Amino acid sequence: MADFSRNVFVMAILFSSLLSFTEARDHLVGGKTDSWKIPSSESDSLNRWAEKSRFLVGDSLVWKYDGAKDSVLEVSKRDYVTCNTSSPIAMHNDGNTKIVLEHSGAYYFISGVKGSCEQGQKLVVVTLSDRNKRRYANAPVPSPVEFDGPAIAPTSNAFSLKVSLVAAFGVLVGFWL
């Protein structure tokens, strides 16, 4: 009976782990609420945060900020570089903005508050295509020269981990049955 309880417990833990590896993820911009602000230093830049993350088609970026005082503008590469707020692709000022990354490539965001972008309140993320996520899971993200954004560090291979967990779960279920 103790073995049965232990097997059920192990299977529950593995199943919970598998659920945490869903394909699409929500990324809280900056990793915490109220990160959408003028950075206090270069190391506090949101692009530094983006360098440590891997974004896939279907993932979402989530901003938490004071919508009465700020906004998030999705802009072209040119408007990102020049901090031009006059012709955004999309404007959000609800304080709880969620943007789904629907295509691969670079996405550019700046603050809608005059002068904030020039002081560093901006973000560029590079999204890998769903088709290429297996091939590039351990590869570095495309060169910043290609996108005029930050170099993004490679992350662990979550896909291989997911496959391993599924296989382990299958083996455990096989022993249990």
MDAnalysis code that builds the backbone (N, CA, C; Angstrom):
import MDAnalysis as mda
import numpy as np

u = mda.Universe.empty(531, n_residues=177, atom_resindex=np.repeat(np.arange(177), 3), trajectory=True)
u.add_TopologyAttr("name", ["N", "CA", "C"] * 177)
u.add_TopologyAttr("resid", np.arange(1, 178))
u.add_TopologyAttr("resname", ["MET", "ALA", "ASP", "PHE", "SER", "ARG", "ASN", "VAL", "PHE", "VAL", "MET", "ALA", "ILE", "LEU", "PHE", "SER", "SER", "LEU", "LEU", "SER", "PHE", "THR", "GLU", "ALA", "ARG", "ASP", "HIS", "LEU", "VAL", "GLY", "GLY", "LYS", "THR", "ASP", "SER", "TRP", "LYS", "ILE", "PRO", "SER", "SER", "GLU", "SER", "ASP", "SER", "LEU", "ASN", "ARG", "TRP", "ALA", "GLU", "LYS", "SER", "ARG", "PHE", "LEU", "VAL", "GLY", "ASP", "SER", "LEU", "VAL", "TRP", "LYS", "TYR", "ASP", "GLY", "ALA", "LYS", "ASP", "SER", "VAL", "LEU", "GLU", "VAL", "SER", "LYS", "ARG", "ASP", "TYR", "VAL", "THR", "CYS", "ASN", "THR", "SER", "SER", "PRO", "ILE", "ALA", "MET", "HIS", "ASN", "ASP", "GLY", "ASN", "THR", "LYS", "ILE", "VAL", "LEU", "GLU", "HIS", "SER", "GLY", "ALA", "TYR", "TYR", "PHE", "ILE", "SER", "GLY", "VAL", "LYS", "GLY", "SER", "CYS", "GLU", "GLN", "GLY", "GLN", "LYS", "LEU", "VAL", "VAL", "VAL", "THR", "LEU", "SER", "ASP", "ARG", "ASN", "LYS", "ARG", "ARG", "TYR", "ALA", "ASN", "ALA", "PRO", "VAL", "PRO", "SER", "PRO", "VAL", "GLU", "PHE", "ASP", "GLY", "PRO", "ALA", "ILE", "ALA", "PRO", "THR", "SER", "ASN", "ALA", "PHE", "SER", "LEU", "LYS", "VAL", "SER", "LEU", "VAL", "ALA", "ALA", "PHE", "GLY", "VAL", "LEU", "VAL", "GLY", "PHE", "TRP", "LEU"])
u.atoms.positions = np.array([
    [0.823, -1.189, 0.000],
    [0.000, 0.000, 0.000],
    [0.874, 1.262, 0.000],
    [1.995, 1.193, 0.708],
    [2.892, 2.351, 0.766],
    [3.470, 2.646, -0.612],
    [3.805, 1.569, -1.370],
    [4.330, 1.763, -2.716],
    [3.291, 2.414, -3.618],
    [2.032, 1.996, -3.489],
    [0.953, 2.580, -4.298],
    [0.816, 4.077, -4.005],
    [0.811, 4.445, -2.721],
    [0.697, 5.862, -2.343],
    [1.879, 6.660, -2.861],
    [3.070, 6.073, -2.760],
    [4.263, 6.768, -3.242],
    [4.202, 6.946, -4.760],
    [3.762, 5.921, -5.480],
    [3.644, 6.016, -6.937],
    [2.629, 7.081, -7.338],
    [1.510, 7.138, -6.658],
    [0.502, 8.159, -6.957],
    [1.075, 9.546, -6.685],
    [1.800, 9.691, -5.592],
    [2.409, 10.981, -5.256],
    [3.417, 11.407, -6.323],
    [4.279, 10.477, -6.745],
    [5.279, 10.784, -7.774],
    [4.592, 11.155, -9.079],
    [3.555, 10.406, -9.448],
    [2.843, 10.710, -10.690],
    [2.172, 12.073, -10.609],
    [1.630, 12.432, -9.464],
    [0.999, 13.743, -9.311],
    [2.027, 14.859, -9.471],
    [3.199, 14.669, -8.914],
    [4.259, 15.680, -9.048],
    [4.691, 15.796, -10.505],
    [4.893, 14.678, -11.180],
    [5.287, 14.720, -12.591],
    [4.211, 15.371, -13.447],
    [2.966, 15.057, -13.191],
    [1.877, 15.642, -13.960],
    [1.823, 17.155, -13.739],
    [2.007, 17.593, -12.506],
    [2.033, 19.037, -12.214],
    [3.186, 19.712, -12.937],
    [4.328, 19.035, -12.988],
    [5.485, 19.588, -13.694],
    [5.194, 19.730, -15.179],
    [4.540, 18.738, -15.748],
    [4.205, 18.798, -17.176],
    [3.268, 19.962, -17.463],
    [2.324, 20.204, -16.587],
    [1.399, 21.312, -16.804],
    [2.108, 22.661, -16.782],
    [3.195, 22.756, -16.034],
    [3.910, 24.032, -15.960],
    [4.705, 24.319, -17.223],
    [4.859, 23.323, -18.107],
    [5.604, 23.503, -19.352],
    [4.667, 23.676, -20.541],
    [3.610, 24.450, -20.362],
    [2.700, 24.677, -21.472],
    [3.422, 25.456, -22.557],
    [2.921, 25.356, -23.762],
    [3.582, 25.977, -24.900],
    [3.603, 27.497, -24.808],
    [2.457, 28.121, -24.584],
    [2.399, 29.584, -24.521],
    [2.533, 30.029, -23.069],
    [3.342, 31.066, -22.873],
    [3.557, 31.580, -21.515],
    [3.289, 33.074, -21.473],
    [2.885, 33.543, -20.320],
    [2.770, 34.978, -20.066],
    [4.078, 35.425, -19.411],
    [4.685, 36.473, -19.976],
    [5.916, 37.032, -19.416],
    [5.577, 38.387, -18.805],
    [5.677, 38.505, -17.503],
    [5.493, 39.791, -16.848],
    [6.715, 40.645, -17.166],
    [6.505, 41.734, -17.878],
    [7.614, 42.570, -18.346],
    [8.449, 43.038, -17.153],
    [9.727, 42.764, -17.231],
    [10.645, 43.110, -16.163],
    [10.661, 42.103, -15.032],
    [9.751, 41.121, -15.085],
    [9.693, 40.101, -14.043],
    [8.953, 40.516, -12.793],
    [8.416, 41.736, -12.757],
    [7.674, 42.208, -11.580],
    [6.753, 43.345, -11.988],
    [5.792, 43.649, -11.146],
    [4.892, 44.759, -11.439],
    [5.651, 46.082, -11.334],
    [5.154, 47.073, -11.989],
    [5.742, 48.425, -11.985],
    [7.163, 48.474, -12.544],
    [7.491, 47.565, -13.459],
    [8.806, 47.612, -14.113],
    [8.805, 48.573, -15.295],
    [7.633, 48.958, -15.772],
    [7.521, 49.857, -16.924],
    [7.755, 51.276, -16.435],
    [9.040, 51.649, -16.369],
    [9.451, 52.964, -15.872],
    [10.819, 53.291, -16.438],
    [11.239, 54.503, -16.242],
    [12.588, 54.908, -16.660],
    [13.589, 54.139, -15.800],
    [14.503, 53.408, -16.428],
    [15.460, 52.628, -15.627],
    [16.416, 53.528, -14.859],
    [16.770, 53.083, -13.647],
    [17.692, 53.865, -12.821],
    [19.137, 53.721, -13.305],
    [19.413, 52.645, -14.055],
    [20.755, 52.428, -14.614],
    [20.626, 51.508, -15.824],
    [21.713, 51.366, -16.563],
    [21.710, 50.480, -17.732],
    [21.400, 49.040, -17.329],
    [21.900, 48.629, -16.154],
    [21.665, 47.259, -15.703],
    [20.202, 47.042, -15.298],
    [19.466, 48.123, -15.075],
    [18.052, 48.056, -14.716],
    [17.149, 48.114, -15.958],
    [17.749, 48.179, -17.129],
    [17.017, 48.299, -18.382],
    [16.152, 47.060, -18.634],
    [14.969, 47.280, -19.207],
    [14.109, 46.154, -19.556],
    [14.730, 45.290, -20.639],
    [15.586, 45.863, -21.457],
    [16.263, 45.053, -22.464],
    [17.224, 44.050, -21.816],
    [17.750, 44.369, -20.666],
    [18.576, 43.405, -19.918],
    [17.713, 42.229, -19.483],
    [16.494, 42.535, -19.024],
    [15.559, 41.473, -18.654],
    [15.247, 40.601, -19.876],
    [14.994, 41.235, -21.017],
    [14.651, 40.496, -22.235],
    [15.796, 39.602, -22.688],
    [17.038, 40.006, -22.423],
    [18.201, 39.200, -22.796],
    [18.185, 37.845, -22.089],
    [17.561, 37.786, -20.937],
    [17.554, 36.564, -20.129],
    [16.328, 35.695, -20.398],
    [15.478, 36.121, -21.304],
    [14.237, 35.394, -21.570],
    [14.211, 34.873, -22.998],
    [13.436, 33.836, -23.214],
    [13.235, 33.268, -24.546],
    [11.751, 33.435, -24.864],
    [11.442, 34.089, -25.973],
    [10.062, 34.371, -26.363],
    [9.704, 33.543, -27.594],
    [8.562, 32.875, -27.535],
    [8.087, 32.049, -28.636],
    [6.766, 32.588, -29.164],
    [6.464, 32.283, -30.424],
    [5.181, 32.670, -30.990],
    [4.086, 32.079, -30.106],
    [3.105, 32.891, -29.751],
    [2.016, 32.465, -28.875],
    [2.191, 32.928, -27.445],
    [3.430, 33.250, -27.030],
    [3.656, 33.807, -25.699],
    [3.043, 35.198, -25.635],
    [2.874, 35.702, -24.418],
    [2.338, 37.052, -24.222],
    [3.264, 37.862, -23.330],
    [3.319, 39.149, -23.610],
    [3.993, 40.103, -22.724],
    [2.910, 40.783, -21.914],
    [3.138, 40.924, -20.604],
    [2.156, 41.543, -19.719],
    [2.832, 42.697, -18.982],
    [2.243, 43.883, -19.096],
    [2.732, 45.069, -18.392],
    [1.762, 45.397, -17.277],
    [2.300, 45.744, -16.097],
    [1.518, 46.260, -14.969],
    [2.093, 47.641, -14.655],
    [1.268, 48.681, -14.796],
    [1.744, 50.047, -14.614],
    [0.548, 50.942, -14.307],
    [0.799, 52.196, -13.958],
    [-0.262, 53.172, -13.692],
    [-0.728, 53.746, -15.026],
    [-1.886, 53.295, -15.498],
    [-2.417, 53.724, -16.785],
    [-2.782, 55.195, -16.848],
    [-2.959, 55.841, -15.706],
    [-3.262, 57.273, -15.691],
    [-2.013, 58.112, -15.960],
    [-0.830, 57.505, -15.762],
    [0.412, 58.258, -15.897],
    [1.292, 57.799, -17.064],
    [1.023, 56.629, -17.627],
    [1.910, 56.094, -18.650],
    [1.127, 55.277, -19.660],
    [1.805, 54.852, -20.697],
    [1.209, 53.985, -21.720],
    [2.304, 53.152, -22.359],
    [1.880, 52.123, -23.086],
    [2.794, 51.261, -23.823],
    [2.458, 51.427, -25.301],
    [3.456, 51.798, -26.080],
    [3.264, 51.940, -27.519],
    [4.051, 50.849, -28.229],
    [3.384, 50.103, -29.084],
    [4.099, 49.196, -29.972],
    [4.438, 50.009, -31.211],
    [5.710, 50.006, -31.578],
    [6.173, 50.884, -32.661],
    [7.041, 50.117, -33.654],
    [7.337, 50.777, -34.768],
    [8.253, 50.216, -35.759],
    [9.682, 50.319, -35.230],
    [10.581, 49.623, -35.895],
    [11.997, 49.684, -35.536],
    [12.504, 51.122, -35.605],
    [12.124, 51.816, -36.649],
    [12.573, 53.201, -36.817],
    [12.075, 54.098, -35.680],
    [10.789, 53.952, -35.319],
    [10.236, 54.761, -34.228],
    [10.842, 54.377, -32.884],
    [11.232, 53.110, -32.737],
    [11.912, 52.664, -31.513],
    [13.256, 53.377, -31.377],
    [14.020, 53.372, -32.455],
    [15.357, 53.971, -32.430],
    [15.277, 55.481, -32.199],
    [14.294, 56.143, -32.827],
    [14.190, 57.606, -32.724],
    [13.255, 58.069, -31.610],
    [12.624, 57.120, -30.902],
    [11.671, 57.437, -29.828],
    [10.504, 58.279, -30.335],
    [10.026, 57.969, -31.507],
    [8.896, 58.683, -32.102],
    [7.583, 58.085, -31.587],
    [6.786, 58.890, -30.900],
    [5.514, 58.424, -30.338],
    [4.311, 58.802, -31.195],
    [4.529, 59.472, -32.324],
    [3.414, 60.028, -33.093],
    [2.668, 59.028, -33.978],
    [3.268, 57.888, -34.291],
    [2.577, 56.944, -35.182],
    [2.749, 55.496, -34.726],
    [2.219, 55.162, -33.543],
    [2.398, 53.793, -33.040],
    [1.583, 52.775, -33.841],
    [2.049, 51.547, -33.834],
    [1.291, 50.430, -34.402],
    [0.072, 50.183, -33.522],
    [0.277, 50.240, -32.211],
    [-0.805, 50.071, -31.233],
    [-0.465, 50.871, -29.985],
    [-1.502, 51.370, -29.308],
    [-1.321, 52.136, -28.076],
    [-2.169, 51.503, -26.979],
    [-1.569, 51.347, -25.804],
    [-2.257, 50.750, -24.664],
    [-2.037, 51.646, -23.452],
    [-3.107, 51.937, -22.727],
    [-2.971, 52.758, -21.514],
    [-3.917, 52.294, -20.415],
    [-4.192, 51.003, -20.372],
    [-5.114, 50.455, -19.384],
    [-4.457, 50.083, -18.059],
    [-3.132, 50.091, -18.011],
    [-2.420, 49.754, -16.779],
    [-2.194, 48.266, -16.594],
    [-2.847, 47.475, -17.406],
    [-2.706, 46.014, -17.344],
    [-2.731, 45.492, -18.776],
    [-1.672, 45.749, -19.506],
    [-1.611, 45.468, -20.940],
    [-1.057, 44.082, -21.188],
    [-1.737, 43.337, -22.062],
    [-1.275, 42.008, -22.462],
    [-1.233, 41.963, -23.982],
    [-0.045, 41.670, -24.519],
    [0.148, 41.608, -25.964],
    [0.638, 40.211, -26.323],
    [-0.111, 39.548, -27.196],
    [0.263, 38.222, -27.668],
    [1.286, 38.380, -28.795],
    [2.365, 37.645, -28.701],
    [3.414, 37.661, -29.723],
    [2.973, 36.707, -30.835],
    [2.381, 37.266, -31.875],
    [1.717, 36.462, -32.899],
    [2.611, 36.039, -34.054],
    [3.785, 36.637, -34.181],
    [4.681, 36.277, -35.283],
    [6.116, 36.280, -34.788],
    [6.982, 35.614, -35.545],
    [8.393, 35.611, -35.175],
    [9.030, 36.931, -35.591],
    [10.147, 37.234, -34.978],
    [10.865, 38.466, -35.291],
    [10.874, 39.415, -34.110],
    [11.215, 40.654, -34.398],
    [11.369, 41.659, -33.348],
    [10.075, 42.428, -33.113],
    [9.821, 42.719, -31.862],
    [8.726, 43.595, -31.434],
    [9.374, 44.759, -30.690],
    [8.890, 45.967, -30.949],
    [9.468, 47.168, -30.350],
    [8.402, 47.909, -29.548],
    [8.749, 48.310, -28.317],
    [7.825, 49.007, -27.436],
    [8.527, 50.208, -26.811],
    [7.791, 51.315, -26.694],
    [8.305, 52.503, -26.024],
    [7.205, 53.081, -25.143],
    [7.612, 53.912, -24.203],
    [6.647, 54.618, -23.370],
    [6.007, 55.739, -24.184],
    [4.724, 56.000, -23.908],
    [4.031, 57.091, -24.576],
    [4.245, 58.440, -23.912],
    [4.907, 58.445, -22.764],
    [5.169, 59.705, -22.048],
    [6.358, 60.406, -22.695],
    [6.162, 61.674, -23.033],
    [7.213, 62.445, -23.698],
    [8.493, 62.441, -22.866],
    [9.595, 62.080, -23.510],
    [10.907, 62.090, -22.868],
    [11.296, 60.785, -22.184],
    [10.336, 59.915, -21.897],
    [10.659, 58.670, -21.183],
    [11.453, 57.694, -22.044],
    [11.089, 57.584, -23.300],
    [11.818, 56.685, -24.200],
    [13.278, 57.126, -24.312],
    [13.497, 58.409, -24.469],
    [14.862, 58.930, -24.588],
    [15.691, 58.625, -23.341],
    [15.018, 58.433, -22.211],
    [15.711, 58.112, -20.961],
    [15.789, 56.607, -20.719],
    [15.383, 55.820, -21.717],
    [15.572, 54.373, -21.632],
    [14.339, 53.539, -21.373],
    [13.156, 54.150, -21.313],
    [11.938, 53.378, -21.065],
    [11.425, 52.808, -22.390],
    [12.063, 51.711, -22.781],
    [11.698, 51.048, -24.025],
    [12.146, 49.599, -23.948],
    [11.614, 48.795, -24.874],
    [11.864, 47.358, -24.832],
    [11.816, 46.792, -26.234],
    [12.749, 45.900, -26.544],
    [12.685, 45.126, -27.780],
    [12.786, 43.658, -27.392],
    [11.885, 42.851, -27.953],
    [11.949, 41.403, -27.748],
    [12.001, 40.727, -29.115],
    [12.735, 39.633, -29.181],
    [12.841, 38.858, -30.413],
    [12.131, 37.532, -30.169],
    [11.165, 37.242, -31.020],
    [10.353, 36.042, -30.885],
    [10.793, 34.991, -31.889],
    [11.041, 33.777, -31.390],
    [11.361, 32.658, -32.265],
    [10.073, 32.094, -32.833],
    [10.137, 31.599, -34.057],
    [8.947, 31.005, -34.654],
    [8.671, 29.652, -34.028],
    [7.420, 29.277, -33.996],
    [7.017, 27.976, -33.483],
    [7.689, 26.871, -34.293],
    [7.809, 27.081, -35.590],
    [8.407, 26.106, -36.494],
    [9.875, 25.847, -36.155],
    [10.578, 26.861, -35.679],
    [12.016, 26.740, -35.436],
    [12.383, 26.548, -33.976],
    [11.408, 26.465, -33.074],
    [11.776, 26.439, -31.663],
    [12.597, 25.216, -31.277],
    [12.351, 24.061, -31.911],
    [13.153, 22.874, -31.603],
    [14.577, 23.041, -32.111],
    [14.692, 23.542, -33.335],
    [16.019, 23.674, -33.942],
    [16.879, 24.683, -33.191],
    [16.283, 25.746, -32.681],
    [17.044, 26.821, -32.051],
    [16.910, 26.853, -30.535],
    [16.397, 25.801, -29.934],
    [16.163, 25.807, -28.493],
    [17.437, 26.100, -27.706],
    [18.586, 25.596, -28.150],
    [19.845, 25.839, -27.440],
    [20.739, 26.842, -28.137],
    [20.287, 27.366, -29.261],
    [21.106, 28.307, -30.019],
    [20.925, 29.718, -29.484],
    [21.916, 30.573, -29.671],
    [21.741, 31.969, -29.284],
    [20.652, 32.612, -30.144],
    [20.019, 33.603, -29.575],
    [18.995, 34.350, -30.306],
    [19.677, 35.130, -31.417],
    [18.959, 35.480, -32.498],
    [19.569, 36.209, -33.608],
    [20.380, 37.412, -33.157],
    [21.399, 37.711, -33.930],
    [22.319, 38.789, -33.627],
    [21.611, 40.119, -33.456],
    [22.035, 40.953, -32.494],
    [21.434, 42.265, -32.322],
    [21.642, 43.166, -33.531],
    [22.668, 42.899, -34.329],
    [22.902, 43.687, -35.534],
    [21.698, 43.544, -36.472],
    [21.148, 42.348, -36.491],
    [20.007, 42.061, -37.340],
    [18.773, 42.860, -36.919],
    [18.619, 43.105, -35.607],
    [17.417, 43.732, -35.083],
    [17.665, 45.055, -34.378],
    [18.909, 45.483, -34.253],
    [19.268, 46.670, -33.481],
    [18.720, 46.592, -32.060],
    [18.695, 45.418, -31.501],
    [18.237, 45.195, -30.134],
    [19.345, 44.516, -29.351],
    [19.038, 44.088, -28.143],
    [20.065, 43.456, -27.316],
    [20.332, 42.025, -27.757],
    [21.528, 41.544, -27.466],
    [21.809, 40.129, -27.670],
    [21.094, 39.382, -26.563],
    [20.446, 38.298, -26.908],
    [19.689, 37.563, -25.917],
    [20.394, 36.251, -25.650],
    [20.638, 35.995, -24.378],
    [21.388, 34.815, -23.993],
    [20.554, 33.556, -24.210],
    [21.208, 32.462, -24.594],
    [20.472, 31.212, -24.741],
    [20.000, 30.722, -23.384],
    [18.906, 29.983, -23.380],
    [18.368, 29.439, -22.142],
    [18.410, 27.927, -22.211],
    [17.989, 27.287, -21.134],
    [18.000, 25.829, -21.107],
    [17.005, 25.274, -22.110],
    [17.184, 24.041, -22.452],
    [16.334, 23.405, -23.440],
    [15.089, 22.849, -22.764],
    [14.064, 23.669, -22.612],
    [12.827, 23.269, -21.957],
    [12.122, 22.173, -22.738],
    [12.257, 22.170, -24.045],
    [11.590, 21.148, -24.856],
    [12.129, 19.767, -24.500],
    [13.458, 19.615, -24.401],
    [14.037, 18.317, -24.048],
    [13.603, 17.899, -22.653],
    [13.534, 18.845, -21.737],
    [13.084, 18.551, -20.388],
    [11.638, 18.073, -20.412],
    [10.824, 18.717, -21.205],
    [9.416, 18.325, -21.310],
    [9.296, 16.908, -21.858],
    [10.049, 16.597, -22.902],
    [10.022, 15.255, -23.490],
    [10.485, 14.233, -22.455],
    [11.531, 14.546, -21.711],
    [12.035, 13.631, -20.685],
    [10.991, 13.384, -19.609],
    [10.307, 14.432, -19.195],
    [9.278, 14.271, -18.171],
    [8.105, 13.448, -18.683],
    [7.717, 13.671, -19.920],
    [6.639, 12.874, -20.502],
    [7.048, 11.405, -20.554],
    [8.283, 11.121, -20.962],
    [8.768, 9.744, -21.023],
    [8.788, 9.122, -19.630],
    [9.277, 9.852, -18.647],
    [9.311, 9.343, -17.271],
    [7.904, 9.076, -16.760],
    [6.989, 9.965, -17.066],
    [5.597, 9.791, -16.666],
    [5.025, 8.526, -17.300],
    [5.322, 8.319, -18.587],
    [4.855, 7.116, -19.280],
    [5.403, 5.855, -18.662],
    [6.674, 5.857, -18.297],
    [7.291, 4.694, -17.665],
    [6.629, 4.417, -16.324],
    [6.400, 5.460, -15.531],
    [5.755, 5.275, -14.240],
    [4.338, 4.726, -14.387],
    [3.606, 5.253, -15.333],
    [2.238, 4.759, -15.566],
    [2.305, 3.296, -15.992],
    [3.278, 2.951, -16.847],
    [3.449, 1.565, -17.275],
    [3.721, 0.626, -16.117],
    [4.565, 1.047, -15.174],
    [4.843, 0.213, -14.002],
    [3.629, 0.108, -13.096],
    [2.907, 1.186, -12.999],
    [1.751, 1.234, -12.111],
    [0.630, 0.319, -12.622],
    [0.451, 0.323, -13.933],
    [-0.616, -0.509, -14.516],
    [-0.108, -1.916, -14.622],
])
